[in-house]
Amino acid sequence: TLDDDSFKDAIDEIKGLTILSTHPNIMKLEKNFFDTKNHLIFMVMTLAREDLREYIKKQENQRLTEDFIYNLGKQMFSGFNFACNKLIAHMDIKPENVLLLDDNTFQISDWGGVKFMNSSGTTHVKSGALTYTIGFMAPEIFEITQEGKFNYFKCDVYSLGILFLSCCGVSRGHIE
């Protein structure tokens, strides 16, 4: 059973995935089932071979190839560009939230912290409503305006950069 805030977050994730899952680099929401009386939600999503964190760890002390990183970058930027054009921010970009499918397609997963932006790319933020993962958190997270408006896209861009540094071996400490 989910508490009210977690139930709302799950509803937002389904709403976001319903909008985004037509893109090949965003995790597919195949089906969802609601039990609103008991605050239960079941989601059926893409089955992946592994996530990016698992893949990097399996490489042991070898660097990822330039082709692998280029392919990852091309697909991640395509998925995030699609989400930005739909005014949706992810807010928890990290290797664990990038799925690697059997056909070597990458998909962005775990949209549980999804934020819906207005046309200026901002949204109103309630105190204590920020979600992030230490190590991938952007310093911009502290730039909430006095009006309570915040641009989550800045955080996604920063976190995506940290993800690529991790793939290049610069920040392996965040992977292990």
N, C-alpha and C positions, 0 to 999 in steps of 0.2 A: 504494500500500500504506500502510495506517495503522499507526502504532505502537500498542502496547497501550492506552495512555491515550486516544488519539484514537478507537480502535475502541470502547472502552467508552463514551465520550461519544456516539458516533454511535448505539450501541445504546440509550442512555438517551434520546436525541432521538426515536428511533422509538417507544420505549415511551411517552414523553410525548405524542407526536402521535397515537398510537393511542388514547389516553385522551381527548385534547382535540379532535381534528379533527372531531367531530360539531358543534361550535359554529360558527356562520356567520362569526365574527370571528377565527377561528384557522385558520392555513394548513392546507390539506388534504394529508394524506399519501395519495396515490392508490395507490402500490405501493412495495414495497421488495424488494431482492434482496441476499442475503448470499453472500459467498465467504469462509467462516471460515478456510479453509486459507491464503488469501493476504491475509487481513485487508482485504477490500474490501467496501464497502457501496454500493449504488446506490439512490437514493430518487427517486421521481417525485412531484412536488408541484404545487400550484396554479400556473398561469401567470398572472402579474399584468401589468397595463399598465405600472406603474412603482412604485417605492417612494416613501415620503413625502419622503425627502431630495431625490430627483430632481424631484418635484412642486414643492417649495418653491423650489428653485433656478430652475425654469422661470418662476416668478412674478416674477423679477428683483427689483425694489425695491418691489413692491406687497405690501401686507399680505394675508394670507389673510382671507376673509370670516368674519364671525361664524357664519353658517350652516355653512360648511365646518368650522370648529373645533368647533362644537356637535355636528355629525354625527360627526366624528372622535372626540370625547370620549365620546359616547354608545356608540359601537361598541367603543372601546378598553376602557372601563370594563366593558362587558358581557363581553368576552372575558377580561379579567383577573379579574373576579369569578368566572367559570366556572372558570378555572384555580385560583384560590384555594380555591374550594369542593372541588376535586379534590386540594388540598394540593400543587399544583405551582407552583413559582416559575420565572420566565423567566431573570432575571439578566443580560440584555443588551438592555434596552429603549433604543432609539434610532430616529431616523427611517428609517434604512436597513433596520430590521427591522419596518417597518409597510408592508404591500403595499396598493396601491390597484388594485382590480379594475375591469374595464370598466363594471360596473353601479354604481360608486361605493361599493362595499362595501370596508371596510378589514379587513385580516387581519394578525394578529400572526404574524411569521415568525421563522426562525432560532432554534429551540429547542435549539441545541447546548450551551448552558450550563445546561440544565434541572436543577432541584434538586427532589427529592421530600421533602416535609416530613412530620413526624409530626403527630398531632392537636393539639399545642400550637403548631404553626407553626414548629417549629425542626428542624434537622437537624444531625448531627455533621459537622464540617468538618475535613478534614485540612490540615495546614500546606501552604501554597502552592496550595491547591485553588480559590482564589477567581478568578472571571472577571468582567471588567467592561470598560467602555469609558471612558477618561478623558473628562471633560466631562459624563458621565451617571452617574458613580459616586457613590453615596450615602456620606456620612460614616459611616453606620451599619456600613459594611463592616468597620470597625475595632473593632466591638463584640463580637467573639467572646468568649464566656464562658470562664472558666478550665476548664470541662468540655469546651470545644471545640464548644459548641452555638451556633447562629447562626440568626437569623430573616431569611431572604432576602426575605420579603414587604416588609419595611421598605425594602429597596433597590429593589424593583420600584416601590413607591409613589413614592419620591423620583425615580427615573429617569423615571417617567411624568410627573411634574410638570415636570421639565426638558424633556421632549419637548414639552409644551404651551407652555412659555415660548418654545421655539424656534419654534413655530408662530405665536406672537404677535409675533415679531420681537425678543424680548428677548435671545435667545442665538444670534443668527444665526451667530456665529463658530464654533459647533459644526456648522453645516450646510455652510459653504463649504469 
